């Protein structure tokens, strides 16, 4: 089958698979439709994404075939040679305790091809060892040094930036977060006389913790958050994330936290250091525009969005142009084919 490549370099395209019985009015609704055949794929329609936001249609009335058939969004550019991937966990590799179908096989194939993988999560509720065990139970090979959590990154940041000796922390967070802080020599105490108030996701968060955190900050403690994710995906639905808890503290004190996790450059630079691959040969994969994709954009890393987590197609169409991902795939299970197309 012959291959035709879009000629408008740098343009962003939305790609949809054709199927039998499709509505014929899609071309009249969406402008500038082009045809293309991608090797190993069926014929697809390619539509410049810049034409989509101008449509005067509500989410509910948006063409159903667009919502159902969207498969790829990709930026045509020079061929990419990806040697390393920074991969989000929640909403990308798994949702709650359920692995996304086809992901273990895709990750195994990437490893066989020599692509370095680093799993990067903003969720600070578990240690790297616990995440490693969780992944192995799902059929995914991952050692502790293949995983970087926002808790670990935050503990490293505090110890390296401010020093650990004699420093005390009031923590809103998990036992795993406490272990990371103590590992770096920081004392976690239940007191208002502290140097730092450190916040991560805390499933036992209560009014007493909120009060103590606010009072310590107003006394001069630095406010540091592992991340500002408003929610966490789960099998039962979304759960409040660290960002929701941090908002309560900020509302009461007027103090915004220093953020270490995604989308901060701090955690991405540490991830790149661990991968040992130049950023021009790395892509970041995740399900959140405001964290995963924004983190990649801020560090000039190729960005890949999956639709298995919190970002829906409708939400994607409303994203500011500066935060549009370079590539969108239905699932991380599609990553091998996607990288083949980009290379």
MARDOVEX-536436 format. One line per 3 residues: their letters; for each residue x, y, z of C-alpha. Coordinates in nm, 2 decimals, decimal comma. Layout:
BEGIN
A	X:Y:Z ~ ... $
***
This chain:
BEGIN
XXX	0,00:0,00:0,00 ~ 0,15:0,34:-0,09 ~ 0,23:0,60:0,17 $
XXX	0,15:0,97:0,15 ~ 0,29:1,20:0,41 ~ 0,12:1,54:0,50 $
XXX	0,34:1,82:0,35 ~ 0,26:2,10:0,59 ~ 0,55:2,07:0,83 $
XXX	0,48:2,16:1,19 ~ 0,10:2,14:1,15 ~ -0,10:1,95:1,40 $
XXX	-0,35:1,70:1,26 ~ -0,64:1,51:1,40 ~ -0,65:1,16:1,25 $
XXX	-0,96:0,94:1,24 ~ -1,01:0,59:1,11 ~ -1,27:0,53:0,84 $
XXX	-1,53:0,26:0,90 ~ -1,82:0,12:0,71 ~ -2,14:0,32:0,73 $
XXX	-1,99:0,64:0,86 ~ -2,19:0,96:0,82 ~ -2,10:1,15:0,51 $
XXX	-2,15:1,50:0,66 ~ -1,82:1,51:0,85 ~ -1,64:1,68:0,57 $
XXX	-1,90:1,95:0,56 ~ -1,87:2,01:0,93 ~ -1,49:2,00:0,96 $
XXX	-1,29:2,19:0,70 ~ -0,97:2,12:0,52 ~ -1,01:1,74:0,51 $
XXX	-0,71:1,56:0,36 ~ -0,66:1,19:0,28 ~ -0,36:0,99:0,38 $
XXX	-0,25:0,63:0,40 ~ -0,01:0,54:0,69 ~ 0,19:0,22:0,66 $
XXX	0,04:-0,06:0,88 ~ -0,28:0,15:0,92 ~ -0,60:0,17:0,72 $
XXX	-0,69:0,48:0,53 ~ -0,76:0,77:0,77 ~ -0,89:1,13:0,74 $
XXX	-0,65:1,40:0,86 ~ -0,80:1,73:0,98 ~ -0,60:2,03:1,10 $
XXX	-0,68:2,07:1,47 ~ -0,67:2,45:1,42 ~ -1,01:2,43:1,24 $
XXX	-1,18:2,26:1,54 ~ -1,20:2,52:1,81 ~ -1,36:2,77:1,57 $
XXX	-1,67:2,55:1,53 ~ -1,98:2,70:1,70 ~ -2,10:2,37:1,85 $
XXX	-2,15:2,26:2,21 ~ -1,99:1,95:2,35 ~ -2,32:1,77:2,34 $
XXX	-2,38:1,85:1,97 ~ -2,02:1,78:1,86 ~ -2,03:1,53:1,58 $
XXX	-2,06:1,18:1,73 ~ -1,84:1,03:1,47 ~ -1,56:1,27:1,57 $
XXX	-1,59:1,17:1,94 ~ -1,60:0,80:1,86 ~ -1,35:0,77:1,58 $
XXX	-1,07:1,00:1,69 ~ -0,75:0,79:1,71 ~ -0,44:1,00:1,66 $
XXX	-0,33:1,36:1,69 ~ 0,02:1,41:1,58 ~ 0,26:1,68:1,48 $
XXX	0,44:1,63:1,15 ~ 0,81:1,71:1,20 ~ 1,15:1,56:1,15 $
XXX	1,17:1,19:1,24 ~ 1,20:1,13:1,61 ~ 1,45:0,89:1,76 $
XXX	1,30:0,81:2,10 ~ 1,54:0,63:2,33 ~ 1,36:0,69:2,66 $
XXX	1,01:0,73:2,79 ~ 0,89:0,90:3,11 ~ 0,56:0,73:3,18 $
XXX	0,29:0,83:3,42 ~ 0,12:0,56:3,63 ~ -0,24:0,65:3,74 $
XXX	-0,47:0,67:3,44 ~ -0,19:0,57:3,20 ~ -0,05:0,23:3,30 $
XXX	-0,35:0,14:3,53 ~ -0,66:0,29:3,68 ~ -0,69:0,22:4,05 $
XXX	-0,59:-0,15:4,08 ~ -0,68:-0,25:3,72 ~ -0,41:-0,25:3,45 $
XXX	-0,50:-0,09:3,12 ~ -0,56:-0,37:2,87 ~ -0,26:-0,43:2,64 $
XXX	-0,01:-0,22:2,84 ~ 0,21:-0,49:2,99 ~ 0,27:-0,64:2,64 $
XXX	0,35:-0,29:2,50 ~ 0,59:-0,21:2,77 ~ 0,76:-0,55:2,73 $
XXX	0,81:-0,48:2,36 ~ 0,95:-0,14:2,43 ~ 1,21:-0,29:2,67 $
XXX	1,30:-0,55:2,40 ~ 1,37:-0,27:2,16 ~ 1,61:-0,11:2,41 $
XXX	1,40:0,19:2,50 ~ 1,46:0,31:2,86 ~ 1,16:0,34:3,07 $
XXX	1,11:0,55:3,39 ~ 0,77:0,55:3,57 ~ 0,70:0,89:3,71 $
XXX	0,40:0,95:3,94 ~ 0,27:1,25:4,13 ~ 0,09:1,01:4,37 $
XXX	0,29:1,02:4,69 ~ 0,09:0,75:4,88 ~ 0,33:0,46:4,81 $
XXX	0,71:0,40:4,80 ~ 0,89:0,31:4,49 ~ 0,92:-0,04:4,62 $
XXX	0,54:-0,06:4,67 ~ 0,48:0,07:4,32 ~ 0,73:-0,18:4,18 $
XXX	0,54:-0,46:4,35 ~ 0,21:-0,33:4,22 ~ 0,35:-0,32:3,86 $
XXX	0,50:-0,67:3,89 ~ 0,16:-0,81:4,02 ~ 0,01:-0,66:3,69 $
XXX	0,27:-0,84:3,48 ~ 0,50:-0,54:3,43 ~ 0,87:-0,57:3,50 $
XXX	0,98:-0,27:3,71 ~ 1,25:-0,23:3,98 ~ 1,25:0,04:4,24 $
XXX	1,51:0,24:4,05 ~ 1,27:0,25:3,75 ~ 1,02:0,45:3,95 $
XXX	1,03:0,81:4,07 ~ 0,76:0,93:4,30 ~ 0,67:1,29:4,39 $
XXX	0,74:1,20:4,75 ~ 1,09:1,09:4,68 ~ 1,15:1,40:4,46 $
XXX	1,02:1,63:4,72 ~ 1,24:1,48:5,00 ~ 1,55:1,51:4,77 $
XXX	1,46:1,87:4,68 ~ 1,43:1,98:5,05 ~ 1,75:1,80:5,15 $
XXX	1,95:1,93:4,86 ~ 1,81:2,28:4,86 ~ 1,79:2,36:5,23 $
XXX	1,99:2,08:5,40 ~ 1,85:1,81:5,63 ~ 2,05:1,84:5,95 $
XXX	1,83:1,98:6,23 ~ 1,54:2,05:5,99 ~ 1,18:1,96:6,11 $
XXX	0,88:1,88:5,89 ~ 0,50:1,88:5,96 ~ 0,36:1,64:5,71 $
XXX	0,02:1,61:5,55 ~ 0,08:1,28:5,37 ~ 0,13:0,91:5,38 $
XXX	0,36:0,68:5,57 ~ 0,55:0,63:5,25 ~ 0,60:1,00:5,22 $
XXX	0,72:1,01:5,59 ~ 0,97:0,73:5,51 ~ 1,12:0,93:5,22 $
XXX	1,17:1,24:5,43 ~ 1,33:1,04:5,71 ~ 1,55:0,86:5,47 $
XXX	1,71:1,20:5,38 ~ 1,76:1,29:5,75 ~ 1,46:1,52:5,79 $
XXX	1,26:1,49:6,12 ~ 0,89:1,45:6,08 ~ 0,72:1,58:6,39 $
XXX	0,37:1,67:6,51 ~ 0,44:2,03:6,61 ~ 0,40:2,38:6,50 $
XXX	0,77:2,46:6,55 ~ 0,89:2,33:6,21 ~ 1,09:2,45:5,92 $
XXX	0,86:2,30:5,65 ~ 0,50:2,20:5,60 ~ 0,51:1,93:5,34 $
XXX	0,19:1,82:5,17 ~ 0,10:1,52:4,95 ~ -0,22:1,31:4,91 $
XXX	-0,35:1,21:5,25 ~ -0,64:0,97:5,28 ~ -0,67:1,05:5,66 $
XXX	-0,67:1,43:5,61 ~ -0,88:1,61:5,87 ~ -0,95:1,94:6,03 $
XXX	-0,68:1,90:6,29 ~ -0,41:1,85:6,03 ~ -0,54:2,15:5,83 $
XXX	-0,53:2,37:6,14 ~ -0,18:2,27:6,24 ~ -0,05:2,31:5,89 $
XXX	-0,20:2,66:5,85 ~ -0,06:2,78:6,19 ~ 0,29:2,65:6,12 $
XXX	0,29:2,83:5,78 ~ 0,17:3,15:5,94 ~ 0,46:3,12:6,19 $
XXX	0,71:3,11:5,90 ~ 0,74:2,75:5,79 ~ 0,79:2,70:5,42 $
XXX	0,50:2,54:5,24 ~ 0,60:2,26:4,99 ~ 0,36:2,04:4,80 $
XXX	0,46:1,72:4,62 ~ 0,20:1,81:4,35 ~ -0,12:2,00:4,29 $
XXX	-0,33:1,73:4,12 ~ -0,69:1,81:4,20 ~ -0,80:1,45:4,16 $
XXX	-0,67:1,09:4,15 ~ -0,84:0,84:3,91 ~ -0,97:0,52:4,07 $
XXX	-1,19:0,23:3,96 ~ -1,48:0,38:4,15 ~ -1,43:0,73:4,01 $
XXX	-1,22:1,03:4,09 ~ -1,08:1,09:4,44 ~ -0,96:1,43:4,58 $
XXX	-0,59:1,47:4,52 ~ -0,31:1,66:4,69 ~ -0,41:1,97:4,50 $
XXX	-0,75:1,98:4,67 ~ -0,59:1,96:5,01 ~ -0,33:2,22:4,92 $
XXX	-0,61:2,46:4,81 ~ -0,76:2,45:5,15 ~ -0,42:2,54:5,31 $
XXX	-0,37:2,82:5,06 ~ -0,72:2,96:5,11 ~ -0,67:2,98:5,49 $
XXX	-0,31:3,12:5,48 ~ -0,28:3,31:5,15 ~ 0,04:3,12:5,09 $
XXX	0,10:2,92:4,77 ~ 0,32:2,61:4,79 ~ 0,65:2,54:4,62 $
XXX	0,56:2,25:4,39 ~ 0,81:1,97:4,32 ~ 0,61:1,72:4,12 $
XXX	0,47:1,75:3,77 ~ 0,44:2,00:3,60 ~ 0,74:2,14:3,78 $
XXX	1,07:2,12:3,60 ~ 1,23:2,00:3,92 ~ 1,10:1,65:3,90 $
XXX	1,14:1,63:3,52 ~ 1,51:1,72:3,54 ~ 1,56:1,45:3,80 $
XXX	1,38:1,20:3,58 ~ 1,60:1,29:3,28 ~ 1,91:1,25:3,50 $
XXX	1,80:0,90:3,60 ~ 1,72:0,80:3,25 ~ 2,06:0,91:3,12 $
XXX	1,91:1,02:2,79 ~ 1,91:1,37:2,63 ~ 1,57:1,54:2,64 $
XXX	1,57:1,55:2,26 ~ 1,54:1,17:2,26 ~ 1,28:1,14:2,53 $
XXX	0,90:1,16:2,53 ~ 0,67:1,20:2,83 ~ 0,35:1,00:2,84 $
XXX	0,05:1,08:3,06 ~ -0,32:1,14:3,09 ~ -0,32:1,49:3,23 $
XXX	-0,28:1,81:3,03 ~ -0,22:2,03:3,33 ~ 0,06:1,81:3,47 $
XXX	0,21:1,55:3,23 ~ 0,18:1,75:2,91 ~ 0,26:2,09:3,07 $
XXX	0,57:1,93:3,23 ~ 0,69:1,81:2,89 ~ 0,62:2,15:2,73 $
XXX	0,81:2,34:3,00 ~ 1,12:2,13:2,94 ~ 1,09:2,09:2,56 $
XXX	1,02:1,72:2,57 ~ 0,80:1,55:2,32 ~ 0,45:1,49:2,47 $
XXX	0,21:1,20:2,43 ~ -0,14:1,21:2,58 ~ -0,34:0,89:2,65 $
XXX	-0,72:0,90:2,68 ~ -0,75:0,63:2,95 ~ -0,74:0,87:3,24 $
XXX	-0,89:1,21:3,33 ~ -0,86:1,38:2,99 ~ -1,16:1,33:2,76 $
XXX	-1,17:1,41:2,39 ~ -1,41:1,69:2,45 ~ -1,17:1,85:2,71 $
XXX	-0,88:1,80:2,47 ~ -1,05:2,01:2,21 ~ -1,07:2,30:2,45 $
XXX	-0,70:2,30:2,54 ~ -0,49:2,61:2,47 ~ -0,27:2,57:2,17 $
XXX	0,05:2,60:2,38 ~ -0,05:2,30:2,58 ~ -0,17:2,07:2,30 $
XXX	0,02:1,74:2,31 ~ 0,24:1,64:2,02 ~ 0,07:1,31:2,00 $
XXX	-0,26:1,16:2,13 ~ -0,33:0,79:2,14 ~ -0,62:0,60:2,29 $
XXX	-0,41:0,40:2,52 ~ -0,05:0,33:2,62 ~ -0,11:-0,01:2,46 $
XXX	-0,08:0,18:2,12 ~ 0,27:0,33:2,20 ~ 0,48:0,08:2,00 $
XXX	0,28:0,15:1,68 ~ 0,29:0,53:1,75 ~ 0,67:0,54:1,79 $
XXX	0,71:0,33:1,47 ~ 0,51:0,60:1,28 ~ 0,71:0,88:1,43 $
X	1,06:0,73:1,36 $
***
